[in-house]
């Protein structure tokens, strides 16, 4: 792999699609979101370019949030894209 190809953005990021990274059952990192639609300790709904991302679980909270990224912490039971 060349240095140039290693420095290129993943295709999902180039297209503005949401990128979800799951760390076990306790953390979720979302890149390229379009905003938070709903939030409570059992469900967080995030808008993406392709629809809605629904995170269900227990004791959910948003550890970090900015214009491009959201980091969710808690007992994650399910993730669905609608």
C-alpha positions as a Markdown table, in Angstrom:
| # | Residue | x | y | z |
|---|---|---|---|---|
| 1 | Unk | 0.0 | 0.0 | 0.0 |
| 2 | Unk | 1.4 | 3.4 | -1.0 |
| 3 | Unk | 1.5 | 6.4 | 1.3 |
| 4 | Unk | -1.0 | 8.2 | -1.0 |
| 5 | Unk | -3.5 | 5.4 | -0.8 |
| 6 | Unk | -3.1 | 5.1 | 3.0 |
| 7 | Unk | -3.9 | 8.8 | 3.3 |
| 8 | Unk | -7.1 | 8.7 | 1.2 |
| 9 | Unk | -10.4 | 8.9 | 2.9 |
| 10 | Unk | -12.6 | 5.7 | 3.1 |
| 11 | Unk | -15.2 | 5.7 | 0.3 |
| 12 | Unk | -18.0 | 6.0 | 2.9 |
| 13 | Unk | -16.6 | 9.2 | 4.2 |
| 14 | Unk | -16.0 | 10.6 | 0.8 |
| 15 | Unk | -19.6 | 10.1 | -0.1 |
| 16 | Unk | -20.9 | 11.6 | 3.1 |
| 17 | Unk | -22.3 | 8.3 | 4.4 |
| 18 | Unk | -22.5 | 7.6 | 8.1 |
| 19 | Unk | -19.7 | 5.4 | 9.4 |
| 20 | Unk | -20.5 | 3.4 | 12.6 |
| 21 | Unk | -17.8 | 2.0 | 14.8 |
| 22 | Unk | -19.0 | -0.3 | 17.6 |
| 23 | Unk | -16.8 | -1.1 | 20.6 |
| 24 | Unk | -18.2 | -4.2 | 22.2 |
| 25 | Unk | -21.7 | -3.6 | 23.6 |
| 26 | Unk | -20.9 | -0.4 | 25.4 |
| 27 | Unk | -19.7 | 2.2 | 22.9 |
| 28 | Unk | -20.8 | 3.4 | 19.5 |
| 29 | Unk | -19.0 | 6.1 | 17.4 |
| 30 | Unk | -21.0 | 7.7 | 14.5 |
| 31 | Unk | -19.3 | 9.8 | 11.9 |
| 32 | Unk | -21.1 | 11.9 | 9.2 |
| 33 | Unk | -24.4 | 12.3 | 11.0 |
| 34 | Unk | -27.0 | 15.0 | 10.2 |
| 35 | Unk | -28.3 | 15.6 | 13.7 |
| 36 | Unk | -30.0 | 14.0 | 16.7 |
| 37 | Unk | -33.7 | 13.3 | 16.2 |
| 38 | Unk | -34.6 | 11.9 | 19.7 |
| 39 | Unk | -32.7 | 11.0 | 22.8 |
| 40 | Unk | -33.5 | 9.3 | 26.1 |
| 41 | Unk | -31.7 | 6.7 | 28.2 |
| 42 | Unk | -33.2 | 3.8 | 26.2 |
| 43 | Unk | -33.2 | 5.0 | 22.7 |
| 44 | Unk | -31.2 | 7.5 | 20.6 |
| 45 | Unk | -32.2 | 8.3 | 17.0 |
| 46 | Unk | -29.7 | 10.0 | 14.7 |
| 47 | Unk | -30.3 | 11.3 | 11.2 |
| 48 | Unk | -27.9 | 10.2 | 8.5 |
| 49 | Unk | -27.8 | 10.8 | 4.8 |
| 50 | Unk | -29.5 | 7.5 | 4.1 |
| 51 | Unk | -32.1 | 7.6 | 6.8 |
| 52 | Unk | -32.4 | 7.2 | 10.6 |
| 53 | Unk | -30.1 | 5.3 | 12.9 |
| 54 | Unk | -31.8 | 4.0 | 16.0 |
| 55 | Unk | -29.7 | 2.9 | 18.9 |
| 56 | Unk | -31.6 | 1.0 | 21.6 |
| 57 | Unk | -30.3 | -0.1 | 25.0 |
| 58 | Unk | -30.1 | 0.9 | 28.6 |
| 59 | Unk | -28.4 | 3.9 | 30.4 |
| 60 | Unk | -27.5 | 5.4 | 27.0 |
| 61 | Unk | -26.0 | 8.8 | 26.9 |
| 62 | Unk | -24.0 | 10.9 | 24.5 |
| 63 | Unk | -20.4 | 11.2 | 25.7 |
| 64 | Unk | -19.3 | 13.5 | 22.8 |
| 65 | Unk | -21.2 | 15.4 | 20.1 |
| 66 | Unk | -20.1 | 17.8 | 17.4 |
| 67 | Unk | -21.0 | 18.7 | 13.9 |
| 68 | Unk | -19.5 | 15.5 | 12.4 |
| 69 | Unk | -19.3 | 12.9 | 15.2 |
| 70 | Unk | -21.3 | 11.4 | 18.0 |
| 71 | Unk | -20.0 | 9.0 | 20.6 |
| 72 | Unk | -22.6 | 7.0 | 22.5 |
| 73 | Unk | -22.0 | 5.2 | 25.8 |
| 74 | Unk | -24.2 | 2.7 | 27.6 |
| 75 | Unk | -25.5 | -0.8 | 27.3 |
| 76 | Unk | -26.2 | -1.0 | 23.6 |
| 77 | Unk | -28.7 | -3.7 | 22.7 |
| 78 | Unk | -29.4 | -3.0 | 19.1 |
| 79 | Unk | -28.7 | -0.7 | 16.2 |
| 80 | Unk | -31.1 | -0.4 | 13.2 |
| 81 | Unk | -31.0 | 1.8 | 10.1 |
| 82 | Unk | -34.4 | 2.8 | 8.8 |
